[in-house]
């Protein structure tokens, strides 16, 4: 049944290639962001879950 449905979609062979390109692009962007992020920013973000709500200015 699935094979019959997929066979009627034009250019169905293009979807796996586009998915791989999209995944690879997002993965590379995340790696570049992590590589270029400043140490102070990473330290600040890592401490956020541990801070009390008063210190962050929340009620």
Z-matrix of the N, CA and C atoms (Angstrom, degrees):
N
C 1 1.447
C 2 1.528 1 110.36
N 3 1.327 2 118.05 1 -49.36
C 4 1.466 3 120.32 2 -179.57
C 5 1.513 4 111.25 3 -63.17
N 6 1.317 5 116.50 4 -38.08
C 7 1.456 6 120.49 5 179.99
C 8 1.533 7 110.67 6 -63.45
N 9 1.311 8 116.30 7 -38.20
C 10 1.466 9 120.19 8 178.75
C 11 1.532 10 111.25 9 -67.44
N 12 1.312 11 115.91 10 -40.69
C 13 1.467 12 119.95 11 -179.99
C 14 1.529 13 109.75 12 -66.96
N 15 1.322 14 116.57 13 -46.45
C 16 1.459 15 119.97 14 -178.38
C 17 1.519 16 112.46 15 -67.09
N 18 1.303 17 117.26 16 -28.12
C 19 1.464 18 119.44 17 -178.89
C 20 1.529 19 112.20 18 -69.87
N 21 1.318 20 117.56 19 -18.40
C 22 1.466 21 120.93 20 -179.88
C 23 1.528 22 113.15 21 -90.23
N 24 1.319 23 117.08 22 -6.81
C 25 1.464 24 120.82 23 179.00
C 26 1.521 25 108.52 24 -86.42
N 27 1.333 26 116.99 25 123.56
C 28 1.467 27 118.35 26 179.14
C 29 1.527 28 110.89 27 -69.62
N 30 1.311 29 116.81 28 141.48
C 31 1.471 30 124.02 29 178.42
C 32 1.531 31 112.74 30 57.35
N 33 1.321 32 117.24 31 38.13
C 34 1.458 33 120.61 32 -179.39
C 35 1.531 34 110.94 33 -66.33
N 36 1.307 35 118.80 34 -23.11
C 37 1.459 36 121.81 35 178.99
C 38 1.525 37 112.27 36 -71.23
N 39 1.310 38 116.83 37 -13.79
C 40 1.461 39 121.42 38 -179.05
C 41 1.534 40 111.96 39 -78.67
N 42 1.332 41 118.18 40 -26.54
C 43 1.460 42 121.80 41 -175.80
C 44 1.523 43 113.72 42 -61.47
N 45 1.320 44 120.50 43 -45.45
C 46 1.468 45 118.33 44 178.34
C 47 1.524 46 113.41 45 -62.99
N 48 1.308 47 117.13 46 -35.18
C 49 1.459 48 120.97 47 179.24
C 50 1.524 49 110.27 48 -67.81
N 51 1.325 50 116.66 49 -44.46
C 52 1.463 51 120.38 50 178.40
C 53 1.526 52 111.13 51 -64.50
N 54 1.311 53 117.05 52 -38.02
C 55 1.464 54 120.44 53 178.04
C 56 1.524 55 111.17 54 -64.02
N 57 1.310 56 116.91 55 -42.48
C 58 1.458 57 120.79 56 178.38
C 59 1.527 58 111.16 57 -64.09
N 60 1.311 59 116.73 58 -42.78
C 61 1.467 60 120.47 59 179.06
C 62 1.521 61 110.69 60 -64.24
N 63 1.329 62 117.41 61 -42.40
C 64 1.462 63 120.96 62 178.50
C 65 1.528 64 110.86 63 -63.69
N 66 1.316 65 117.64 64 -46.02
C 67 1.461 66 121.41 65 178.85
C 68 1.523 67 110.88 66 -60.71
N 69 1.310 68 116.93 67 -47.35
C 70 1.457 69 121.24 68 -178.22
C 71 1.526 70 111.07 69 -62.79
N 72 1.330 71 117.31 70 -40.83
C 73 1.465 72 121.39 71 179.26
C 74 1.527 73 111.05 72 -63.35
N 75 1.329 74 116.88 73 -46.85
C 76 1.466 75 120.11 74 179.69
C 77 1.525 76 110.14 75 -64.31
N 78 1.324 77 117.31 76 -41.98
C 79 1.463 78 120.89 77 179.20
C 80 1.524 79 110.90 78 -60.83
N 81 1.313 80 117.50 79 -45.03
C 82 1.464 81 121.11 80 -179.68
C 83 1.524 82 110.43 81 -65.15
N 84 1.325 83 118.09 82 -40.63
C 85 1.460 84 120.51 83 178.75
C 86 1.528 85 111.50 84 -63.30
N 87 1.317 86 117.29 85 -40.11
C 88 1.459 87 120.26 86 178.34
C 89 1.524 88 110.67 87 -66.48
N 90 1.313 89 117.72 88 -40.84
C 91 1.460 90 121.05 89 178.37
C 92 1.523 91 110.75 90 -64.72
N 93 1.320 92 117.86 91 -41.87
C 94 1.467 93 121.36 92 178.43
C 95 1.523 94 110.18 93 -64.23
N 96 1.338 95 117.15 94 -42.35
C 97 1.460 96 120.23 95 178.31
C 98 1.525 97 110.40 96 -61.20
N 99 1.315 98 116.97 97 -45.45
C 100 1.467 99 120.55 98 -179.56
C 101 1.522 100 110.97 99 -65.56
N 102 1.299 101 117.53 100 -35.69
C 103 1.461 102 121.30 101 -178.68
C 104 1.530 103 111.25 102 -70.06
N 105 1.352 104 116.44 103 -39.40
C 106 1.459 105 120.89 104 -174.85
C 107 1.527 106 113.42 105 -90.73
N 108 1.328 107 117.89 106 -8.77
C 109 1.463 108 120.29 107 -178.01
C 110 1.524 109 109.65 108 -65.32
N 111 1.318 110 115.20 109 139.74
C 112 1.465 111 120.06 110 179.36
C 113 1.517 112 109.95 111 -72.21
N 114 1.297 113 115.40 112 149.38
C 115 1.459 114 121.22 113 179.82
C 116 1.514 115 112.89 114 -61.56
N 117 1.355 116 117.27 115 -36.92
C 118 1.456 117 120.81 116 179.04
C 119 1.530 118 111.05 117 -63.21
N 120 1.329 119 115.85 118 -39.82
C 121 1.464 120 120.28 119 179.88
C 122 1.528 121 110.35 120 -65.34
N 123 1.314 122 116.72 121 -43.78
C 124 1.458 123 121.03 122 179.81
C 125 1.529 124 110.16 123 -63.59
N 126 1.337 125 116.97 124 -43.48
C 127 1.462 126 120.52 125 178.70
C 128 1.528 127 111.31 126 -62.90
N 129 1.328 128 116.49 127 -43.03
C 130 1.466 129 120.74 128 179.42
C 131 1.527 130 110.62 129 -61.94
N 132 1.305 131 117.09 130 -47.04
C 133 1.463 132 120.89 131 -178.37
C 134 1.525 133 111.29 132 -66.77
N 135 1.315 134 117.71 133 -33.75
C 136 1.464 135 120.02 134 -179.61
C 137 1.526 136 111.81 135 -71.50
N 138 1.336 137 117.33 136 -24.50
C 139 1.465 138 120.92 137 -179.37
C 140 1.522 139 113.09 138 -89.17
N 141 1.329 140 118.73 139 -12.53
C 142 1.463 141 120.75 140 -177.32
C 143 1.528 142 113.94 141 -57.48
N 144 1.330 143 120.23 142 -44.91
C 145 1.476 144 118.23 143 -179.59
C 146 1.525 145 113.24 144 -65.81
N 147 1.315 146 117.88 145 -18.12
C 148 1.458 147 121.49 146 -176.04
C 149 1.524 148 113.00 147 -93.60
N 150 1.333 149 117.46 148 -15.21
C 151 1.458 150 120.85 149 -177.88
C 152 1.529 151 110.67 150 -76.78
N 153 1.327 152 115.44 151 152.28
C 154 1.454 153 119.64 152 175.53
C 155 1.517 154 109.05 153 -78.70
N 156 1.324 155 117.38 154 160.85
C 157 1.458 156 121.07 155 -177.48
C 158 1.519 157 111.52 156 -69.01
N 159 1.345 158 119.38 157 -27.92
C 160 1.468 159 121.26 158 178.40
C 161 1.530 160 110.84 159 -66.64
N 162 1.316 161 117.16 160 -36.89
C 163 1.455 162 121.00 161 -177.63
C 164 1.526 163 110.42 162 -69.23
N 165 1.325 164 117.01 163 -31.24
C 166 1.469 165 120.53 164 179.60
C 167 1.513 166 111.86 165 -84.23
N 168 1.311 167 118.64 166 -9.47
C 169 1.455 168 121.05 167 178.94
C 170 1.514 169 113.93 168 90.40
N 171 1.322 170 116.76 169 15.36
C 172 1.471 171 120.03 170 178.26
C 173 1.518 172 109.40 171 -92.39
N 174 1.301 173 115.89 172 157.97
C 175 1.464 174 120.73 173 179.00
C 176 1.504 175 109.86 174 -92.77
